[in-house]
C-alpha cells in the first residue's frame, strides 16, 4: 500500500484496516451514495456510532430514490 493510503488526516479510525474504504470504493467503481455507505459502515464502531448508521440508512434511501424512483 502506498504512503497516501497509510496517511489519515483527522483521526485514526481507518489506519488499522486491511484496505482503506477509498481504495475499495475506487477499485470497485462505486458511486457517491454507495461509497458513503461503505465509508460510514466501516467506521461506525470507532467514530460516529449510531449517527454513522443513520448516515448509512440515509445514503441507502438516497440511492434507492435516485436509481429506482422509490422512497
N, CA, C, O and CB atoms as a CASP TS submission, in Angstrom:
PFRMAT TS
TARGET T0000
AUTHOR 0000-0000-0000
METHOD Language model
MODEL 1
PARENT N/A
ATOM      1  N   UNK     1       0.859  -1.177   0.000  1.00  0.00           N
ATOM      2  CA  UNK     1       0.000   0.000   0.000  1.00  0.00           C
ATOM      3  C   UNK     1       0.896   1.228   0.000  1.00  0.00           C
ATOM      4  O   UNK     1       1.880   1.283   0.737  1.00  0.00           O
ATOM      5  CB  UNK     1      -0.972   0.005   1.228  1.00  0.00           C
ATOM      6  N   UNK     2       0.560   2.202  -0.817  1.00  0.00           N
ATOM      7  CA  UNK     2       1.377   3.405  -0.892  1.00  0.00           C
ATOM      8  C   UNK     2       1.160   4.293   0.331  1.00  0.00           C
ATOM      9  O   UNK     2       0.190   4.134   1.072  1.00  0.00           O
ATOM     10  CB  UNK     2       1.063   4.180  -2.171  1.00  0.00           C
ATOM     11  N   UNK     3       2.076   5.220   0.518  1.00  0.00           N
ATOM     12  CA  UNK     3       2.007   6.129   1.670  1.00  0.00           C
ATOM     13  C   UNK     3       0.706   6.913   1.731  1.00  0.00           C
ATOM     14  O   UNK     3       0.219   7.218   2.819  1.00  0.00           O
ATOM     15  CB  UNK     3       3.166   7.093   1.634  1.00  0.00           C
ATOM     16  N   UNK     4       0.144   7.238   0.592  1.00  0.00           N
ATOM     17  CA  UNK     4      -1.083   8.035   0.587  1.00  0.00           C
ATOM     18  C   UNK     4      -2.227   7.300   1.290  1.00  0.00           C
ATOM     19  O   UNK     4      -3.110   7.943   1.858  1.00  0.00           O
ATOM     20  CB  UNK     4      -1.487   8.379  -0.854  1.00  0.00           C
ATOM     21  N   UNK     5      -2.226   5.982   1.262  1.00  0.00           N
ATOM     22  CA  UNK     5      -3.274   5.214   1.915  1.00  0.00           C
ATOM     23  C   UNK     5      -2.974   4.927   3.389  1.00  0.00           C
ATOM     24  O   UNK     5      -3.870   4.514   4.126  1.00  0.00           O
ATOM     25  CB  UNK     5      -3.481   3.920   1.180  1.00  0.00           C
ATOM     26  N   UNK     6      -1.750   5.136   3.824  1.00  0.00           N
ATOM     27  CA  UNK     6      -1.431   4.956   5.235  1.00  0.00           C
ATOM     28  C   UNK     6      -1.551   6.257   6.011  1.00  0.00           C
ATOM     29  O   UNK     6      -1.550   6.246   7.242  1.00  0.00           O
ATOM     30  CB  UNK     6      -0.034   4.394   5.389  1.00  0.00           C
ATOM     31  N   UNK     7      -1.653   7.361   5.315  1.00  0.00           N
ATOM     32  CA  UNK     7      -1.794   8.681   5.932  1.00  0.00           C
ATOM     33  C   UNK     7      -3.276   8.980   6.151  1.00  0.00           C
ATOM     34  O   UNK     7      -4.094   8.760   5.258  1.00  0.00           O
ATOM     35  CB  UNK     7      -1.134   9.783   5.049  1.00  0.00           C
ATOM     36  N   UNK     8      -3.617   9.476   7.323  1.00  0.00           N
ATOM     37  CA  UNK     8      -5.004   9.867   7.596  1.00  0.00           C
ATOM     38  C   UNK     8      -5.007  11.192   8.320  1.00  0.00           C
ATOM     39  O   UNK     8      -4.274  11.385   9.290  1.00  0.00           O
ATOM     40  CB  UNK     8      -5.744   8.789   8.430  1.00  0.00           C
ATOM     41  N   UNK     9      -5.829  12.097   7.849  1.00  0.00           N
ATOM     42  CA  UNK     9      -5.990  13.411   8.463  1.00  0.00           C
ATOM     43  C   UNK     9      -7.243  13.369   9.332  1.00  0.00           C
ATOM     44  O   UNK     9      -8.314  13.001   8.848  1.00  0.00           O
ATOM     45  CB  UNK     9      -6.082  14.547   7.380  1.00  0.00           C
ATOM     46  N   UNK    10      -7.128  13.736  10.592  1.00  0.00           N
ATOM     47  CA  UNK    10      -8.305  13.826  11.456  1.00  0.00           C
ATOM     48  C   UNK    10      -8.759  12.525  12.079  1.00  0.00           C
ATOM     49  O   UNK    10      -9.945  12.201  12.029  1.00  0.00           O
ATOM     50  CB  UNK    10      -9.415  14.380  10.693  1.00  0.00           C
ATOM     51  N   UNK    11      -7.866  11.789  12.653  1.00  0.00           N
ATOM     52  CA  UNK    11      -8.251  10.564  13.351  1.00  0.00           C
ATOM     53  C   UNK    11      -7.428   9.381  12.913  1.00  0.00           C
ATOM     54  O   UNK    11      -6.515   9.512  12.097  1.00  0.00           O
ATOM     55  CB  UNK    11      -9.708  10.270  13.132  1.00  0.00           C
ATOM     56  N   UNK    12      -7.752   8.225  13.458  1.00  0.00           N
ATOM     57  CA  UNK    12      -7.043   7.011  13.076  1.00  0.00           C
ATOM     58  C   UNK    12      -7.988   5.830  12.846  1.00  0.00           C
ATOM     59  O   UNK    12      -7.563   4.675  12.852  1.00  0.00           O
ATOM     60  CB  UNK    12      -6.029   6.654  14.140  1.00  0.00           C
ATOM     61  N   UNK    13      -9.270   6.132  12.643  1.00  0.00           N
ATOM     62  CA  UNK    13     -10.271   5.066  12.531  1.00  0.00           C
ATOM     63  C   UNK    13     -10.113   4.211  11.269  1.00  0.00           C
ATOM     64  O   UNK    13     -10.679   3.119  11.217  1.00  0.00           O
ATOM     65  CB  UNK    13     -11.654   5.669  12.554  1.00  0.00           C
ATOM     66  N   UNK    14      -9.372   4.657  10.252  1.00  0.00           N
ATOM     67  CA  UNK    14      -9.137   3.832   9.068  1.00  0.00           C
ATOM     68  C   UNK    14      -7.738   3.212   9.063  1.00  0.00           C
ATOM     69  O   UNK    14      -7.475   2.274   8.310  1.00  0.00           O
ATOM     70  CB  UNK    14      -9.334   4.664   7.810  1.00  0.00           C
ATOM     71  N   UNK    15      -6.849   3.735   9.900  1.00  0.00           N
ATOM     72  CA  UNK    15      -5.430   3.369   9.843  1.00  0.00           C
ATOM     73  C   UNK    15      -5.166   1.885  10.062  1.00  0.00           C
ATOM     74  O   UNK    15      -4.192   1.359   9.524  1.00  0.00           O
ATOM     75  CB  UNK    15      -4.670   4.154  10.863  1.00  0.00           C
ATOM     76  N   UNK    16      -5.986   1.203  10.821  1.00  0.00           N
ATOM     77  CA  UNK    16      -5.743  -0.199  11.156  1.00  0.00           C
ATOM     78  C   UNK    16      -6.423  -1.188  10.207  1.00  0.00           C
ATOM     79  O   UNK    16      -6.325  -2.401  10.396  1.00  0.00           O
ATOM     80  CB  UNK    16      -6.206  -0.462  12.554  1.00  0.00           C
ATOM     81  N   UNK    17      -7.096  -0.681   9.212  1.00  0.00           N
ATOM     82  CA  UNK    17      -7.846  -1.547   8.299  1.00  0.00           C
ATOM     83  C   UNK    17      -6.943  -2.215   7.274  1.00  0.00           C
ATOM     84  O   UNK    17      -5.895  -1.680   6.913  1.00  0.00           O
ATOM     85  CB  UNK    17      -8.922  -0.749   7.588  1.00  0.00           C
ATOM     86  N   UNK    18      -7.352  -3.377   6.811  1.00  0.00           N
ATOM     87  CA  UNK    18      -6.633  -4.094   5.752  1.00  0.00           C
ATOM     88  C   UNK    18      -6.663  -3.317   4.439  1.00  0.00           C
ATOM     89  O   UNK    18      -5.672  -3.272   3.710  1.00  0.00           O
ATOM     90  CB  UNK    18      -7.237  -5.490   5.548  1.00  0.00           C
ATOM     91  N   UNK    19      -7.809  -2.708   4.145  1.00  0.00           N
ATOM     92  CA  UNK    19      -7.972  -1.921   2.926  1.00  0.00           C
ATOM     93  C   UNK    19      -8.750  -0.660   3.290  1.00  0.00           C
ATOM     94  O   UNK    19      -9.744  -0.717   4.015  1.00  0.00           O
ATOM     95  CB  UNK    19      -8.707  -2.744   1.800  1.00  0.00           C
ATOM     96  N   UNK    20      -8.293   0.459   2.788  1.00  0.00           N
ATOM     97  CA  UNK    20      -8.958   1.732   3.043  1.00  0.00           C
ATOM     98  C   UNK    20     -10.283   1.784   2.284  1.00  0.00           C
ATOM     99  O   UNK    20     -10.355   1.305   1.152  1.00  0.00           O
ATOM    100  CB  UNK    20      -8.047   2.918   2.635  1.00  0.00           C
ATOM    101  N   UNK    21     -11.325   2.351   2.874  1.00  0.00           N
ATOM    102  CA  UNK    21     -12.590   2.476   2.160  1.00  0.00           C
ATOM    103  C   UNK    21     -12.434   3.166   0.803  1.00  0.00           C
ATOM    104  O   UNK    21     -13.069   2.762  -0.171  1.00  0.00           O
ATOM    105  CB  UNK    21     -13.580   3.241   3.009  1.00  0.00           C
ATOM    106  N   UNK    22     -11.603   4.194   0.731  1.00  0.00           N
ATOM    107  CA  UNK    22     -11.407   4.912  -0.536  1.00  0.00           C
ATOM    108  C   UNK    22     -10.864   3.990  -1.613  1.00  0.00           C
ATOM    109  O   UNK    22     -11.332   4.014  -2.751  1.00  0.00           O
ATOM    110  CB  UNK    22     -10.457   6.097  -0.341  1.00  0.00           C
ATOM    111  N   UNK    23      -9.875   3.175  -1.258  1.00  0.00           N
ATOM    112  CA  UNK    23      -9.302   2.239  -2.219  1.00  0.00           C
ATOM    113  C   UNK    23     -10.357   1.234  -2.697  1.00  0.00           C
ATOM    114  O   UNK    23     -10.453   0.956  -3.892  1.00  0.00           O
ATOM    115  CB  UNK    23      -8.104   1.499  -1.596  1.00  0.00           C
ATOM    116  N   UNK    24     -11.138   0.696  -1.774  1.00  0.00           N
ATOM    117  CA  UNK    24     -12.211  -0.240  -2.113  1.00  0.00           C
ATOM    118  C   UNK    24     -13.247   0.408  -3.030  1.00  0.00           C
ATOM    119  O   UNK    24     -13.663  -0.181  -4.028  1.00  0.00           O
ATOM    120  CB  UNK    24     -12.888  -0.754  -0.840  1.00  0.00           C
ATOM    121  N   UNK    25     -13.656   1.626  -2.679  1.00  0.00           N
ATOM    122  CA  UNK    25     -14.677   2.347  -3.439  1.00  0.00           C
ATOM    123  C   UNK    25     -14.212   2.599  -4.870  1.00  0.00           C
ATOM    124  O   UNK    25     -14.954   2.352  -5.821  1.00  0.00           O
ATOM    125  CB  UNK    25     -15.018   3.679  -2.752  1.00  0.00           C
ATOM    126  N   UNK    26     -12.989   3.089  -5.020  1.00  0.00           N
ATOM    127  CA  UNK    26     -12.464   3.415  -6.353  1.00  0.00           C
ATOM    128  C   UNK    26     -12.252   2.149  -7.180  1.00  0.00           C
ATOM    129  O   UNK    26     -12.645   2.099  -8.345  1.00  0.00           O
ATOM    130  CB  UNK    26     -11.139   4.196  -6.235  1.00  0.00           C
ATOM    131  N   UNK    27     -11.637   1.131  -6.590  1.00  0.00           N
ATOM    132  CA  UNK    27     -11.363  -0.102  -7.348  1.00  0.00           C
ATOM    133  C   UNK    27     -12.636  -0.799  -7.802  1.00  0.00           C
ATOM    134  O   UNK    27     -12.640  -1.494  -8.818  1.00  0.00           O
ATOM    135  CB  UNK    27     -10.537  -1.061  -6.507  1.00  0.00           C
ATOM    136  N   UNK    28     -13.713  -0.615  -7.054  1.00  0.00           N
ATOM    137  CA  UNK    28     -14.985  -1.245  -7.418  1.00  0.00           C
ATOM    138  C   UNK    28     -15.924  -0.311  -8.151  1.00  0.00           C
ATOM    139  O   UNK    28     -17.072  -0.664  -8.421  1.00  0.00           O
ATOM    140  CB  UNK    28     -15.666  -1.764  -6.192  1.00  0.00           C
ATOM    141  N   UNK    29     -15.440   0.887  -8.475  1.00  0.00           N
ATOM    142  CA  UNK    29     -16.189   1.873  -9.263  1.00  0.00           C
ATOM    143  C   UNK    29     -17.574   2.165  -8.675  1.00  0.00           C
ATOM    144  O   UNK    29     -18.571   2.229  -9.393  1.00  0.00           O
ATOM    145  CB  UNK    29     -16.337   1.383 -10.695  1.00  0.00           C
ATOM    146  N   UNK    30     -17.607   2.340  -7.356  1.00  0.00           N
ATOM    147  CA  UNK    30     -18.865   2.639  -6.689  1.00  0.00           C
ATOM    148  C   UNK    30     -19.198   4.115  -6.839  1.00  0.00           C
ATOM    149  O   UNK    30     -18.306   4.955  -6.958  1.00  0.00           O
ATOM    150  CB  UNK    30     -18.801   2.250  -5.204  1.00  0.00           C
ATOM    151  N   UNK    31     -20.483   4.419  -6.831  1.00  0.00           N
ATOM    152  CA  UNK    31     -20.944   5.791  -6.935  1.00  0.00           C
ATOM    153  C   UNK    31     -20.889   6.502  -5.589  1.00  0.00           C
ATOM    154  O   UNK    31     -20.462   5.931  -4.585  1.00  0.00           O
ATOM    155  CB  UNK    31     -22.354   5.828  -7.487  1.00  0.00           C
ATOM    156  N   UNK    32     -21.329   7.754  -5.586  1.00  0.00           N
ATOM    157  CA  UNK    32     -21.291   8.605  -4.400  1.00  0.00           C
ATOM    158  C   UNK    32     -22.043   7.979  -3.219  1.00  0.00           C
ATOM    159  O   UNK    32     -21.493   7.855  -2.125  1.00  0.00           O
ATOM    160  CB  UNK    32     -21.880   9.972  -4.724  1.00  0.00           C
ATOM    161  N   UNK    33     -23.278   7.594  -3.440  1.00  0.00           N
ATOM    162  CA  UNK    33     -24.087   7.033  -2.352  1.00  0.00           C
ATOM    163  C   UNK    33     -23.479   5.741  -1.826  1.00  0.00           C
ATOM    164  O   UNK    33     -23.350   5.561  -0.615  1.00  0.00           O
ATOM    165  CB  UNK    33     -25.521   6.779  -2.824  1.00  0.00           C
ATOM    166  N   UNK    34     -23.107   4.846  -2.727  1.00  0.00           N
ATOM    167  CA  UNK    34     -22.536   3.579  -2.318  1.00  0.00           C
ATOM    168  C   UNK    34     -21.219   3.779  -1.576  1.00  0.00           C
ATOM    169  O   UNK    34     -20.948   3.106  -0.581  1.00  0.00           O
ATOM    170  CB  UNK    34     -22.327   2.684  -3.526  1.00  0.00           C
ATOM    171  N   UNK    35     -20.408   4.706  -2.067  1.00  0.00           N
ATOM    172  CA  UNK    35     -19.137   4.996  -1.418  1.00  0.00           C
ATOM    173  C   UNK    35     -19.305   5.503  -0.006  1.00  0.00           C
ATOM    174  O   UNK    35     -18.568   5.105   0.895  1.00  0.00           O
ATOM    175  CB  UNK    35     -18.372   5.996  -2.216  1.00  0.00           C
ATOM    176  N   UNK    36     -20.269   6.379   0.189  1.00  0.00           N
ATOM    177  CA  UNK    36     -20.525   6.881   1.531  1.00  0.00           C
ATOM    178  C   UNK    36     -21.063   5.792   2.450  1.00  0.00           C
ATOM    179  O   UNK    36     -20.757   5.778   3.642  1.00  0.00           O
ATOM    180  CB  UNK    36     -21.501   8.038   1.477  1.00  0.00           C
ATOM    181  N   UNK    37     -21.856   4.885   1.907  1.00  0.00           N
ATOM    182  CA  UNK    37     -22.330   3.748   2.703  1.00  0.00           C
ATOM    183  C   UNK    37     -21.141   2.921   3.195  1.00  0.00           C
ATOM    184  O   UNK    37     -21.075   2.564   4.371  1.00  0.00           O
ATOM    185  CB  UNK    37     -23.300   2.862   1.872  1.00  0.00           C
ATOM    186  N   UNK    38     -20.216   2.623   2.306  1.00  0.00           N
ATOM    187  CA  UNK    38     -19.020   1.860   2.684  1.00  0.00           C
ATOM    188  C   UNK    38     -18.220   2.611   3.747  1.00  0.00           C
ATOM    189  O   UNK    38     -17.794   2.025   4.743  1.00  0.00           O
ATOM    190  CB  UNK    38     -18.135   1.585   1.444  1.00  0.00           C
ATOM    191  N   UNK    39     -18.022   3.901   3.530  1.00  0.00           N
ATOM    192  CA  UNK    39     -17.240   4.716   4.461  1.00  0.00           C
ATOM    193  C   UNK    39     -17.854   4.723   5.860  1.00  0.00           C
ATOM    194  O   UNK    39     -17.166   4.456   6.845  1.00  0.00           O
ATOM    195  CB  UNK    39     -17.125   6.147   3.939  1.00  0.00           C
ATOM    196  N   UNK    40     -19.130   5.023   5.942  1.00  0.00           N
ATOM    197  CA  UNK    40     -19.772   5.156   7.258  1.00  0.00           C
ATOM    198  C   UNK    40     -19.969   3.826   7.971  1.00  0.00           C
ATOM    199  O   UNK    40     -19.845   3.760   9.194  1.00  0.00           O
ATOM    200  CB  UNK    40     -21.104   5.836   7.107  1.00  0.00           C
ATOM    201  N   UNK    41     -20.272   2.773   7.233  1.00  0.00           N
ATOM    202  CA  UNK    41     -20.458   1.479   7.894  1.00  0.00           C
ATOM    203  C   UNK    41     -19.115   0.939   8.389  1.00  0.00           C
ATOM    204  O   UNK    41     -19.055   0.230   9.394  1.00  0.00           O
ATOM    205  CB  UNK    41     -21.124   0.466   6.932  1.00  0.00           C
ATOM    206  N   UNK    42     -18.044   1.278   7.677  1.00  0.00           N
ATOM    207  CA  UNK    42     -16.714   0.834   8.077  1.00  0.00           C
ATOM    208  C   UNK    42     -16.264   1.472   9.379  1.00  0.00           C
ATOM    209  O   UNK    42     -15.615   0.820  10.196  1.00  0.00           O
ATOM    210  CB  UNK    42     -15.716   1.141   6.990  1.00  0.00           C
ATOM    211  N   UNK    43     -16.602   2.741   9.581  1.00  0.00           N
ATOM    212  CA  UNK    43     -16.066   3.464  10.734  1.00  0.00           C
ATOM    213  C   UNK    43     -17.014   3.591  11.922  1.00  0.00           C
ATOM    214  O   UNK    43     -16.605   4.114  12.959  1.00  0.00           O
ATOM    215  CB  UNK    43     -15.664   4.815  10.308  1.00  0.00           C
ATOM    216  N   UNK    44     -18.246   3.142  11.820  1.00  0.00           N
ATOM    217  CA  UNK    44     -19.242   3.441  12.846  1.00  0.00           C
ATOM    218  C   UNK    44     -18.834   3.013  14.249  1.00  0.00           C
ATOM    219  O   UNK    44     -19.138   3.726  15.205  1.00  0.00           O
ATOM    220  CB  UNK    44     -20.528   2.784  12.493  1.00  0.00           C
ATOM    221  N   UNK    45     -18.169   1.895  14.409  1.00  0.00           N
ATOM    222  CA  UNK    45     -17.799   1.442  15.752  1.00  0.00           C
ATOM    223  C   UNK    45     -16.678   2.276  16.363  1.00  0.00           C
ATOM    224  O   UNK    45     -16.615   2.426  17.583  1.00  0.00           O
ATOM    225  CB  UNK    45     -17.381  -0.012  15.708  1.00  0.00           C
ATOM    226  N   UNK    46     -15.798   2.818  15.532  1.00  0.00           N
ATOM    227  CA  UNK    46     -14.668   3.581  16.036  1.00  0.00           C
ATOM    228  C   UNK    46     -14.915   5.083  16.097  1.00  0.00           C
ATOM    229  O   UNK    46     -14.205   5.784  16.819  1.00  0.00           O
ATOM    230  CB  UNK    46     -13.479   3.315  15.190  1.00  0.00           C
ATOM    231  N   UNK    47     -15.897   5.601  15.363  1.00  0.00           N
ATOM    232  CA  UNK    47     -16.052   7.045  15.298  1.00  0.00           C
ATOM    233  C   UNK    47     -17.470   7.502  15.573  1.00  0.00           C
ATOM    234  O   UNK    47     -17.770   7.942  16.682  1.00  0.00           O
ATOM    235  CB  UNK    47     -15.622   7.541  13.962  1.00  0.00           C
ATOM    236  N   UNK    48     -18.346   7.408  14.589  1.00  0.00           N
ATOM    237  CA  UNK    48     -19.645   8.062  14.662  1.00  0.00           C
ATOM    238  C   UNK    48     -20.764   7.300  15.336  1.00  0.00           C
ATOM    239  O   UNK    48     -21.819   7.867  15.623  1.00  0.00           O
ATOM    240  CB  UNK    48     -20.068   8.383  13.337  1.00  0.00           C
ATOM    241  N   UNK    49     -20.546   6.022  15.591  1.00  0.00           N
ATOM    242  CA  UNK    49     -21.511   5.160  16.265  1.00  0.00           C
ATOM    243  C   UNK    49     -22.894   5.222  15.603  1.00  0.00           C
ATOM    244  O   UNK    49     -22.996   5.073  14.385  1.00  0.00           O
ATOM    245  CB  UNK    49     -21.619   5.552  17.735  1.00  0.00           C
ATOM    246  N   UNK    50     -23.942   5.438  16.377  1.00  0.00           N
ATOM    247  CA  UNK    50     -25.309   5.387  15.833  1.00  0.00           C
ATOM    248  C   UNK    50     -25.532   6.434  14.745  1.00  0.00           C
ATOM    249  O   UNK    50     -26.290   6.189  13.806  1.00  0.00           O
ATOM    250  CB  UNK    50     -26.330   5.589  16.955  1.00  0.00           C
ATOM    251  N   UNK    51     -24.889   7.593  14.852  1.00  0.00           N
ATOM    252  CA  UNK    51     -25.093   8.621  13.820  1.00  0.00           C
ATOM    253  C   UNK    51     -24.516   8.173  12.480  1.00  0.00           C
ATOM    254  O   UNK    51     -25.041   8.549  11.432  1.00  0.00           O
ATOM    255  CB  UNK    51     -24.448   9.953  14.252  1.00  0.00           C
ATOM    256  N   UNK    52     -23.443   7.374  12.495  1.00  0.00           N
ATOM    257  CA  UNK    52     -22.927   6.839  11.231  1.00  0.00           C
ATOM    258  C   UNK    52     -23.883   5.815  10.640  1.00  0.00           C
ATOM    259  O   UNK    52     -24.017   5.742   9.419  1.00  0.00           O
ATOM    260  CB  UNK    52     -21.548   6.207  11.440  1.00  0.00           C
ATOM    261  N   UNK    53     -24.545   5.027  11.465  1.00  0.00           N
ATOM    262  CA  UNK    53     -25.562   4.094  10.971  1.00  0.00           C
ATOM    263  C   UNK    53     -26.718   4.880  10.347  1.00  0.00           C
ATOM    264  O   UNK    53     -27.242   4.488   9.304  1.00  0.00           O
ATOM    265  CB  UNK    53     -26.080   3.176  12.123  1.00  0.00           C
ATOM    266  N   UNK    54     -27.116   5.984  10.978  1.00  0.00           N
ATOM    267  CA  UNK    54     -28.159   6.840  10.403  1.00  0.00           C
ATOM    268  C   UNK    54     -27.741   7.370   9.034  1.00  0.00           C
ATOM    269  O   UNK    54     -28.568   7.478   8.128  1.00  0.00           O
ATOM    270  CB  UNK    54     -28.474   8.012  11.347  1.00  0.00           C
ATOM    271  N   UNK    55     -26.463   7.701   8.884  1.00  0.00           N
ATOM    272  CA  UNK    55     -25.959   8.187   7.594  1.00  0.00           C
ATOM    273  C   UNK    55     -26.005   7.080   6.547  1.00  0.00           C
ATOM    274  O   UNK    55     -26.341   7.334   5.390  1.00  0.00           O
ATOM    275  CB  UNK    55     -24.517   8.720   7.739  1.00  0.00           C
ATOM    276  N   UNK    56     -25.671   5.852   6.945  1.00  0.00           N
ATOM    277  CA  UNK    56     -25.758   4.707   6.033  1.00  0.00           C
ATOM    278  C   UNK    56     -27.190   4.560   5.524  1.00  0.00           C
ATOM    279  O   UNK    56     -27.420   4.402   4.325  1.00  0.00           O
ATOM    280  CB  UNK    56     -25.296   3.401   6.738  1.00  0.00           C
ATOM    281  N   UNK    57     -28.136   4.613   6.438  1.00  0.00           N
ATOM    282  CA  UNK    57     -29.551   4.486   6.066  1.00  0.00           C
ATOM    283  C   UNK    57     -29.955   5.610   5.126  1.00  0.00           C
ATOM    284  O   UNK    57     -30.643   5.377   4.132  1.00  0.00           O
ATOM    285  CB  UNK    57     -30.449   4.494   7.320  1.00  0.00           C
ATOM    286  N   UNK    58     -29.531   6.827   5.437  1.00  0.00           N
ATOM    287  CA  UNK    58     -29.874   7.986   4.596  1.00  0.00           C
ATOM    288  C   UNK    58     -29.318   7.826   3.182  1.00  0.00           C
ATOM    289  O   UNK    58     -30.027   8.059   2.203  1.00  0.00           O
ATOM    290  CB  UNK    58     -29.336   9.287   5.227  1.00  0.00           C
ATOM    291  N   UNK    59     -28.039   7.426   3.076  1.00  0.00           N
ATOM    292  CA  UNK    59     -27.446   7.244   1.745  1.00  0.00           C
ATOM    293  C   UNK    59     -28.102   6.086   0.997  1.00  0.00           C
ATOM    294  O   UNK    59     -28.218   6.138  -0.228  1.00  0.00           O
ATOM    295  CB  UNK    59     -25.937   7.000   1.863  1.00  0.00           C
ATOM    296  N   UNK    60     -28.531   5.050   1.702  1.00  0.00           N
ATOM    297  CA  UNK    60     -29.250   3.950   1.052  1.00  0.00           C
ATOM    298  C   UNK    60     -30.602   4.423   0.526  1.00  0.00           C
ATOM    299  O   UNK    60     -31.018   4.036  -0.566  1.00  0.00           O
ATOM    300  CB  UNK    60     -29.444   2.778   2.031  1.00  0.00           C
ATOM    301  N   UNK    61     -31.288   5.264   1.308  1.00  0.00           N
ATOM    302  CA  UNK    61     -32.564   5.830   0.851  1.00  0.00           C
ATOM    303  C   UNK    61     -32.353   6.750  -0.349  1.00  0.00           C
ATOM    304  O   UNK    61     -33.150   6.742  -1.287  1.00  0.00           O
ATOM    305  CB  UNK    61     -33.251   6.602   1.993  1.00  0.00           C
ATOM    306  N   UNK    62     -31.282   7.542  -0.322  1.00  0.00           N
ATOM    307  CA  UNK    62     -30.969   8.398  -1.471  1.00  0.00           C
ATOM    308  C   UNK    62     -30.719   7.561  -2.718  1.00  0.00           C
ATOM    309  O   UNK    62     -31.242   7.866  -3.790  1.00  0.00           O
ATOM    310  CB  UNK    62     -29.744   9.277  -1.171  1.00  0.00           C
ATOM    311  N   UNK    63     -29.923   6.509  -2.581  1.00  0.00           N
ATOM    312  CA  UNK    63     -29.618   5.641  -3.716  1.00  0.00           C
ATOM    313  C   UNK    63     -30.889   5.008  -4.275  1.00  0.00           C
ATOM    314  O   UNK    63     -31.087   4.954  -5.489  1.00  0.00           O
ATOM    315  CB  UNK    63     -28.622   4.550  -3.305  1.00  0.00           C
ATOM    316  N   UNK    64     -31.732   4.539  -3.388  1.00  0.00           N
ATOM    317  CA  UNK    64     -32.990   3.910  -3.821  1.00  0.00           C
ATOM    318  C   UNK    64     -33.844   4.891  -4.610  1.00  0.00           C
ATOM    319  O   UNK    64     -34.382   4.546  -5.662  1.00  0.00           O
ATOM    320  CB  UNK    64     -33.779   3.385  -2.609  1.00  0.00           C
ATOM    321  N   UNK    65     -33.967   6.105  -4.105  1.00  0.00           N
ATOM    322  CA  UNK    65     -34.765   7.133  -4.792  1.00  0.00           C
ATOM    323  C   UNK    65     -34.131   7.521  -6.122  1.00  0.00           C
ATOM    324  O   UNK    65     -34.820   7.592  -7.139  1.00  0.00           O
ATOM    325  CB  UNK    65     -34.919   8.379  -3.903  1.00  0.00           C
ATOM    326  N   UNK    66     -32.827   7.773  -6.121  1.00  0.00           N
ATOM    327  CA  UNK    66     -32.146   8.222  -7.345  1.00  0.00           C
ATOM    328  C   UNK    66     -32.135   7.155  -8.428  1.00  0.00           C
ATOM    329  O   UNK    66     -32.351   7.461  -9.601  1.00  0.00           O
ATOM    330  CB  UNK    66     -30.720   8.631  -7.028  1.00  0.00           C
ATOM    331  N   UNK    67     -31.888   5.914  -8.052  1.00  0.00           N
ATOM    332  CA  UNK    67     -31.744   4.847  -9.049  1.00  0.00           C
ATOM    333  C   UNK    67     -33.059   4.176  -9.428  1.00  0.00           C
ATOM    334  O   UNK    67     -33.226   3.712 -10.556  1.00  0.00           O
ATOM    335  CB  UNK    67     -30.797   3.808  -8.535  1.00  0.00           C
ATOM    336  N   UNK    68     -33.993   4.128  -8.477  1.00  0.00           N
ATOM    337  CA  UNK    68     -35.209   3.351  -8.712  1.00  0.00           C
ATOM    338  C   UNK    68     -36.499   4.139  -8.547  1.00  0.00           C
ATOM    339  O   UNK    68     -37.586   3.609  -8.780  1.00  0.00           O
ATOM    340  CB  UNK    68     -35.234   2.190  -7.794  1.00  0.00           C
ATOM    341  N   UNK    69     -36.385   5.406  -8.144  1.00  0.00           N
ATOM    342  CA  UNK    69     -37.547   6.259  -8.025  1.00  0.00           C
ATOM    343  C   UNK    69     -38.512   5.873  -6.907  1.00  0.00           C
ATOM    344  O   UNK    69     -39.709   6.145  -6.989  1.00  0.00           O
ATOM    345  CB  UNK    69     -38.268   6.261  -9.302  1.00  0.00           C
ATOM    346  N   UNK    70     -37.985   5.243  -5.872  1.00  0.00           N
ATOM    347  CA  UNK    70     -38.832   4.807  -4.762  1.00  0.00           C
ATOM    348  C   UNK    70     -38.361   5.454  -3.480  1.00  0.00           C
ATOM    349  O   UNK    70     -37.160   5.568  -3.235  1.00  0.00           O
ATOM    350  CB  UNK    70     -38.823   3.272  -4.624  1.00  0.00           C
ATOM    351  N   UNK    71     -39.308   5.878  -2.664  1.00  0.00           N
ATOM    352  CA  UNK    71     -38.981   6.460  -1.373  1.00  0.00           C
ATOM    353  C   UNK    71     -38.966   5.403  -0.306  1.00  0.00           C
ATOM    354  O   UNK    71     -38.708   5.706   0.859  1.00  0.00           O
ATOM    355  CB  UNK    71     -39.959   7.554  -1.010  1.00  0.00           C
TER
END
